[in-house]
Amino acid sequence: MQFTVPFSKDLIYQIIEEFGTPVHILDERGIRETIHNFYGVFSWAEYIKNYYAAKANPNPHIFRITGDEGMGLDCSSLPELVKAEMAGITGENIMFTSNNTAYGEYTKANELGAIINLDDINMIDFLEREVGIPEEISFRYNPGPLQKGSPYFGGDPEDQKYGTMKDQLFDAYRLMAEKGVKRFGIHTMFHSNCLNPEIFVGIYEMMFSLVEEILEKTGVPITRVNFGGGMGIPYNLKDESLDLNSISKGLQRAYDEKIVKRGLDPIKLCFENGRMITGPHGYLVSRVIHTKEIYRDYIGLDACMVDNPRPAMYDAYHHITVLGKENDPHDHVYDVVGSLCENNDKFAKERELPRTKIDDIYIIHNDGAHTEAMGGNYNDKLRSPQVLVTMDGIPKLIKRRETMEDLLRRYTPLD
Ligand SMILES: Cc1ncc(COP(=O)(O)O)c(C=O)c1O
């Protein structure tokens, strides 16, 4: 995989001049093109919808773009629902996939007409007491030991807190049918950042078989299957892009064999991908503020792990471009660090990079999903702004830099 930056050097310096560093830059054109490509690949399907995973980059300006391109929104919390509403996304265009759901969240989801995806059979009672029984309901399935061979958020399905076991699922559908639900869906989320098409196709086959089994055992017809998110993106030079065509062909084959031939169609086919939609189209732009030579050589950035905790949390690799030095020999080995009092506040460890000096601009790739969104305020660091480069190539501020006033606002006055 080759990593390039879609903006000119002049534009990047213009953004730095106006908004300072560190700054998260997002590429609207790239996001829209990825969505066109996604829907193009699955164009054989009568109904296909990706509910963009709000958690990946919960900026309502991003929801406007994904919504405008025909994507729904996968929300998992009350604030995400409120932001969906801000962006004008309501009704069936929201899938509410929460777990350990707090009181009040179903109320908002119901008010917006969202499709509610229950994580557990015990949530039926909770839902009924809070908002009553909706016309459509979905359940999240956790196959546990019944489905092996898939990296499920870094562990086996049976170790995960999410979803409902198979026998519980049958009871849940029977109960919901008795309570008068009219339309039924099923959901699973089996893997994260997966680049292997075969794993996806295996999940599609598993889910379609389950649709038939649910009908046989409970009489409930499933009309919506949501395969969750988890389509991966290349983070590393040695990674290949996910082969969406092969996924699409596998899905079509499974749909024909297990759904159409058995008279179970039509079924709405849904996903909840976030990372693959915006991930590659974000760039964290940061200035080198110090260098240090001790047991290793260090590059000190003005960004830190609050701007992207993935390397610290998962030892994740993010490619780095040094602006203007793209073609220089990468003959220096550096640890690239932030300024937190945490030794894992490192964007890269022992990375081969061009010789670097203070004031060089580092661009950290794949910053569009699960980076800024995961940051906090550790060490009282202020969070960086997000700038969208629009279709016209104009930089537009879509989230301002956090200020000291923002940070201090929540403290009660000192006596
Ligand atoms: C339930 C659910 N749906 C969708 C997603 C989005 O995953 P991704 O952004 O990797 O596609 C996640 C990620 O954690 C998730 O937990």
The ligand as an SDF file (V2000), in Angstrom:
LIG
                    3D

 16 16  0  0  0  0  0  0  0  0999 V2000
  -21.5180   -2.3920   17.0480 C   0  0  0  0  0  0  0  0  0  0  0  0
  -20.5000   -1.7410   16.1900 C   0  0  0  0  0  0  0  0  0  0  0  0
  -20.8540   -1.3850   14.9440 N   0  0  0  0  0  0  0  0  0  0  0  0
  -19.9790   -0.7730   14.1220 C   0  0  0  0  0  0  0  0  0  0  0  0
  -18.6770   -0.4940   14.5330 C   0  0  0  0  0  0  0  0  0  0  0  0
  -17.7680    0.1940   13.5650 C   0  0  0  0  0  0  0  0  0  0  0  0
  -16.6320   -0.5130   13.2830 O   0  0  0  0  0  0  0  0  0  0  0  0
  -15.6450    0.0010   12.1320 P   0  0  0  0  0  0  0  0  0  0  0  0
  -15.5370    1.4750   12.2910 O   0  0  0  0  0  0  0  0  0  0  0  0
  -14.3550   -0.6850   12.4140 O   0  0  0  0  0  0  0  0  0  0  0  0
  -16.2430   -0.3850   10.8340 O   0  0  0  0  0  0  0  0  0  0  0  0
  -18.2580   -0.8690   15.8140 C   0  0  0  0  0  0  0  0  0  0  0  0
  -16.8950   -0.5830   16.2720 C   0  0  0  0  0  0  0  0  0  0  0  0
  -16.4880   -0.7820   17.3740 O   0  0  0  0  0  0  0  0  0  0  0  0
  -19.2040   -1.5160   16.6690 C   0  0  0  0  0  0  0  0  0  0  0  0
  -18.8630   -1.8840   17.8970 O   0  0  0  0  0  0  0  0  0  0  0  0
  1  2  1  0
  2  3  1  0
  2 15  2  0
  3  4  2  0
  4  5  1  0
  5  6  1  0
  5 12  2  0
  6  7  1  0
  7  8  1  0
  8  9  2  0
  8 10  1  0
  8 11  1  0
 12 13  1  0
 12 15  1  0
 13 14  2  0
 15 16  1  0
M  END
$$$$
